[in-house]
Amino acid sequence: MKHLLSTIYLSAFFCFAGCSVENKTVPKEFKENKKFAATYPKYFLNTVPYNIAPLNFKFTEEGEQFLCKLSCGDDVMVASGEKIIFNEKKWSEFLNRNKGKSIKKELFVKNQGEWTRFLPDSITVSESPIDEYISYRMIEPSYVAYEDISIRQRNLSSFEESYIYFNRVMEKDNESNCINCHSYKNYDPNTFQFHVRQLKGGTVICQNGDLKKVDMKCDSLISSGVYPAWHPNKNLIAYSINDTHQVFHTRNNQKIEVFDSESDLILFDVDKNEVIPIFENTPELEVFPFWSPSGTELYYCVSNFEKSTADLRDEVRKKYKEIKYDIYKLSFDTINYTFGEPEIVVNASANGKSATLPRISPDGKYLLYTEGDYGVFHIWHKSSDLKMLNLETGKNINVRTLNSNDVESYHSWSSNGRWIIFSSRRDDGSFTRPYIAHFDENGKCRRPFILPQKDPDFYFDCYKSFNIPEFMTGPVNVSAREIKKVIDKNPIKAKRKL
């Protein structure tokens, strides 16, 4: 696989207790500083899976020499250098030896010949593993141009990253297309879909390695499929269909607003290439479908924004801050493919808020969603926070530890329900970065940590946003070249169920 990340800094030196570090052991004499050391990334009091890549970081304190000591009883690991870059093999062995335990982290800085130890903190190693892979779209943060977009996959136990598809590399004569909305059925990396827009448009669908491209726009539908949700047991995908627009602000800290002037829901039968409308030409705006794990309920978002003029686009553009979404669900008959009546689940608009992106935990107990002040596309709303509802008790779960003063948006559950990954702009307010948090058996979220990178400076040098992080149980094995061949073909035209 092609590596995309920075090379290893060879100046880092690794050893276990008893070995020397720059001809010295871990200092026995030092001053105590009652503050935590300044580092980036700030890995601090985190709970991590035992199969995660090393949490490499750099000191941002002034100093001449730097040292990190990790210890769990007599089991000790030491690394030195301004950039602490752990040996991957030794890190993995260390975490596996200490599953379910707390690791003490001590940071030392030497200045003017004297060592200082900062206030220690800890890393808790969970016995719950994380899925082997994630995938995400890498995109310019402005969403203006689509000439350089890729969908990539990352091995979470290492720093190995590769392309699933890269629109620029795979096209000829500087032609390119927009690619978006990748998703998987039951975390299966070889059953997935994503959309190709503009040039050679259509929806690429892969089933156990077999590829096809489909055009779902038929009859009077608003559009082809947009936001997808694979049915867990049937060969069906629920989609919203949307007439989506963007406006750009010049004097607003939220530079972009994305909104729908119209949206409905459809069901796509993958085997029959057949579209089944769920909601069509309704006055409400429906979006972001998501199935319950049993496949007997479909969750979605809906706004009852009342339009009063014929120019829907202009009216929504002017009144976008008045549009609030709630979360509803429909019962689903898996035999006849019919739906029941809408039931409200989260009435956010009653509190002047807007709820989007419902995601149900694999055990069916918890609903994770985003809540902002208005609108549907919260990735640009600084008011956006993650929220969680216990579906069994109807009570809200405290997930404040996941949130920051900036945007928290797209999120997904791991296959075992013990980990959450989400996008956040907490670092600089401009770029979305993937954060991972443990969700324990007692329904509590632990402090999130940024996706580890080999070089601690990676995020300073990366001028792209990580968009739509999704867990996968393994890597996509279909090559980008095979996907390119399918994209080059004319799409299969879907038909509407009569």
N, C-alpha and C positions, 0 to 999 in steps of 0.2 A: 504493500500500500504506500501511496505517496505521502510523505510527511510534509506538513504545511507550517509547522511551528518552528521556533528558533532552535538553534543548536545548543548542545550542552555546554555550559561554562566549565572548562576543565580546571579552573582554579579552585573549585570547591574540593574539599578533602573529607572523606568519610571514614568513620571508624567506630568501634564499640568501646565501652568503658575499659580503661587500662591502656589504651593506645594513646599515642601522643598527638596533639593538635598543634601544628607549627612548633614542634619540639617541646610542647608543654602539655601536661594533662589538663583536664578540666580544673580551672583555678580553685584552690582550696582557701585562698585568702582573697577577699573582695569586699567592697563597700556594698551596702544595701540601698537600693532606690525603691521607694514605696509606690512608684508608678509603674504601669505597664510600658514596655518598650514600644517605641513607634516603629511599625512595620507596614509593609504592603505586599500582598493583600493582608488584611487584618484577620487572620485566622485566630479566633479568640473564643474560648469556652464552647467549642463546637462539638457536636456529636457527628461522627463520620462512619460510613460503612467500612468493614474490614477489607473490602476489595476496591478501594478508591486509590487513584494515583496520588503520588506524594504531594503534600501541601507545601510546595516550595514558596518561599517568600524572601523579601529583602529587608534589611535594616534601613530605616530612614533617620536613625540617630547618627550624630557625629561620632566618629571613632576611628581608631587605628587598627583594631582587631575585633572580630566578632565571632561568637560561638553560640550554638544551640545545643542543649542537652535534653533529650527525651528519656524518661525513665518510668518504669512500672516495676516497683520492687527492685530486684537486682538486675533486671533486664534493662539495659541502657543503650541508647543510640546517640551519637554525637556527630555534628557537622559544623564546619566553620566557613567563614567568608562573609563579606557584606551581603552577598546573595547566598542564601541557604538553599542548596539544591541537593535533595536527598538521593541516594542511590536507590533506584527503583526496586531492585531485587531485595535489598536489605530492608527497605521500607515495607514491602509486601510481607516479608517474613516476620517483621516486628509487629505489624498490625494483626496478623493471623495468630501469633502467639498470645496476643492480649485482647482477644475478643471478649466483649462484655466488661472490660475493665477501663479504668481511668488512667490516662498517661499524663504524667507531670511534665510541663514544658518550662524550662528555665533558659533565659536569654542573658548573655554576658557581653559587655562591651568594654574594650580596653582603651583608655585615654591617658596620655602622658605617663605611660608605664604602669597604670593602676587599673585593675579590673573592677567593674561594677556589675552586680547582678540585679536585674529588674524584678519586679513583682512577678512570681510565677503564675501561670494559668494552667489549664488542663485541656486535654482532648479525650472525649469519651468514644470508645470504639464499640459500635453497635454489633450485635450478633446477627442482625438482619442485613443480608447483602443487598446491593443495589443492582439493577439491571445492567447487563454487560455494556450496552451501547446507548447513546443518545444520537439524535440527528437534529439539525437546525438549518435554517436558511441564513446565509450571510448576505447582507444587503446594505447599501448606503443608507444612512439614517434619514435622509431627506425624503425618500420615496418618490423623487422626481424622475429619476432615470432608472432604466432597467437593463443597461448594457452589460453590467457586471454583477450577476447574481448566481449564487451556487447553493445547492443543498448538500450538506456535508454530514458525515457520520464520525463519531468520536468514541474510541474505546475508553471507558471510564476507569479501567484499572491501569491504564498507561496513558501516554500522550499521543498515541497513534490516531491520526485523522486522515480521512480520504474523501474524495468527491463521490456523491451519489450521482449528481448531474451538475454540470457547470455550463451555463448558456453561452458564454463567450468562447470558451475553448472548443466546444463541440460544433460551433457554427462556422460557416465560410463567408468570405467577403464582407467581414464586419457586420454580418447580420446577427441579430440576437432576438430573444424573446423573454418575456417576463415569466417566471416560474414561481408558483406559490402553493400554499395550503397542502403540504405533504401530510399524510396521515396513514396509520397502520391498523390492520384488523387484529385485535387481541395481542398487540405488541410484536406481531410476527413481521420480521424485516423483509420477508419475501411475498407478503400480501399488502400492497400499499397503493396509494394513488397520489398524484399531484397534478396541478393545472398548468397548462402552457397558454399564455395569452398573446395577443397580437399575432406575430408571425407564426404560421403553422399551428394555430391554436387548437385546443382540445384538452380533454382530461386523459392523462396516462394512467392506466390501471394495470397493475401487476398481480397475478394470482399464482403463487407457487412457481414464480419465474416466468410465467407466460404473460406477454405484454400485448396491450392493445391501446388504441387511442379513440376516444368517443367524443362525439358532439351531442350534448344533451338538449340543446336549444331546439325546441320543436313547437309548432303551432304558435299560440299567443303567450307562451311563457316569457317572463321578464328577461331572463338570461339563461345561460347554461348553469350547471351546478357551481356553487361558490364554496361556502363553508361546509365541510363534510363530517359525517359521523358513520363509521362502519357498524352495521349490526353485528353483535357478538356471535350469533348463532346462524343467521341466514346470510345468503349472498346478496345483501341489500346495503345500500348506502343512502342515508338521509342527507339532503343538502338544503341549504337556503339558496334562493335565487334572488339576486339583488341588482338594483339600479343604483350603483355606488358613485359618489362624487367626492372630490377633495377641494378644499379652499385653503389658501395660504395667507397667513397673517404676517404683517410686517412690524406691528407694534404690539406683540402679545408673546408672553413667554411660552405659550403653547402654539407653536408655529403653524401646525397643520390641523385641520379638522376634517375628518372622514365621516360621511353620513350617507344614509340611504334615503332616496325619495320614494322608493317602492321596494318591498321584499316579501317573499312568500316561502313556503316549504314544499319540497318534493321528495319522493322516494324513488330511487333508481334500482331496478332489478338488473344486476350485473350479468346474469346468465342470459336473460331475454333482451338485453339492451332496451329496456322499457322504462318509461317515466310514468310515475303515478303521482298526481298532484295530492298534496296534503291540505294546504291552504292555497287558494288561487283567487287573485283579484279581491282580496279582503281589504277593508279600510285600515286594518292594523298593519304594523311592520313586524314581521317575524324573522328571526335570525338565530344562528349558532345552535343547531340541534346537537343533542348528545344522548346516547342510549344508556339506560340502566344496565348493569352487568347481566341481568336476566334477559334483557331484550324485550321485556314486556311493557316498558315505559319509555317514552321519548320526551326528554326535557328540551326546552328551547326558551328563547327570550322574545318578548313581545312588547311593543309600544302602542298605546292607544292614542297617539298624537292625532288630533282632529284637524284635517286639512280643510280649508275653507275656500280655496281658489283652484282654478284649473291648472295653474303653473306650479306643479308640485315641487319641482326642483328649486325654484326661486323661493317658495314659501319655506321649505325646510332649511334652505341656506340661511334665511334671515332669522328663523326661529329655532336654530339647532340647540340652543341652550335650554329650550323648553321640553325637549324630547327626553323622556325617561322610560327605561325598560324594566320590566319585571320578568321573573322566571316562572314559567308554567310547565306542566307536563300533560301528556296524553297517554292513556292506556293503549296498548297495541296487541291486536290479535295476530299471533304468529302463524296461524293457519290460513286465515282469509285476507291477511294484510289490510285490516281495517283499524280505524282509530276511534277512541272514545271521545268524550267531551273534555275541553280544556279545564285543568285544575290549577289554581295559583299555588305556587310553592314559596316564592320570595316576593313580597309586596314592597319593593324598594321605593317605588314612586310615592307611596303613602307617606314616606319620610323625606320626600324631596330628593331622593337618590335614584341612581340608575344601575341595574345589575345586569351583567353580561357574562358570557363564557362559562356556562355551567359544566362542571366536571365531577362525575360521581366516582367515589372510591371503589376499588375492585370488590370490596365486600358489600357494597351497596349501602353502607351506613352513613356516609358523609357526602355533602355537596360542597365543593369548593368553587368559588366564583369571584369575579371582581366587582367592586362597587365604586362608582365615581359620582360626580355631581350631576352629570347629564350625558346623553349620547351613548353610542354603542362601541366606538373604537377607542378603548381606554388607553391604548399604548401611548397616546399623546396627551393624556389628562393627568396632571400632577396630583389631582385629588384621588386617583385610582389606588385602591387598596385591595388586598386579598381578604375575603370573608369565607366563613365556613358554617354550615348548618348541619346539626345532627338530625338526620332524616327520621330516626326512630323516635326521638324525644321532641323534635321540633324546636330545640333550643340552639342558640348560637354558641359556637366554640370560640374561645379566645385565641386568636392567631396574631395578636399584635406583634409578637416577636418576628413575624415574617415581613412586616411592613417598615417603610422608611418615610422620609419627608418628600420623596419623589415617586415616580411611577412604578407600581407593581402591576404587571399585566398578564401575559399569556402564561398558563400553568398546566401541568399534567401530573398524574399519579404514576408511581412505579407499579410494576405488575403485582408486587406483594403488598402494596398499599402502605409501605413503611417510609417511602421517600416522596418528596414533592420537588419538582423543578419548576422554576418560573423565571420570567424576564423582569429585570429591574434596571432603572436608570439612576440608582442611588449613588453611583460612583461620581458621575460628572453631569448628570442631567441631560445628556445628549445621546449616549449610546446605550442600547439595552444589552445587559450582560446576564448570563445564566447563573442563577443561584440555586443551591440544593439545600433542603432542610429535612431533618428526620421528623417523622410523625409516629409517636410511640403507641404502644398497645393501650395506653390510658387516654388516648385522644389529645395528647399535648404535642405542640410543635416546638422543636428545638431551634436554636439560633442558626440561621442559614449561613452558608459559606459559598463563595464564588467558585465556579468551576476551575479546578487547579490547572495550571499551565506549567510547562517545563521551565520557561524563563519567567521570573517574577515581573519583568518589564513588559510582558506580552500585551497586556491591556492598555498600557500607555502608548504602544506602537500600533495598535489595531484600530483602524478608523472605519470599521464596519459594525453593524448591530447584529447580534444573535437573535434571530426571530423564530418563533414557534419551536421551542425545545420539546422534543418528544422522546420518551423512553422506548427502547427496543431490546428484545432478548438476545440479539446478535446482529451481525453486520448484514447489510443488503448485499446479496451476491450477484445480482444482475449488474452488468457493467454499464458505465455511462455510454459506451459506444452502442450497446444493444438498445438502450433507451433512445439514443439519437436516431437510430434506424426507424424506430416506431414513430417518433415525432415527425420525421420526414414524410411519412405516408399520410394520405388523406384520412380523416377520422371516419369511424363508423357512425352513421347517423342513427341516433336513438329515435324510437317511435313512442308515441303516447299511448298508454293503455286505454282501450275503448271501454 
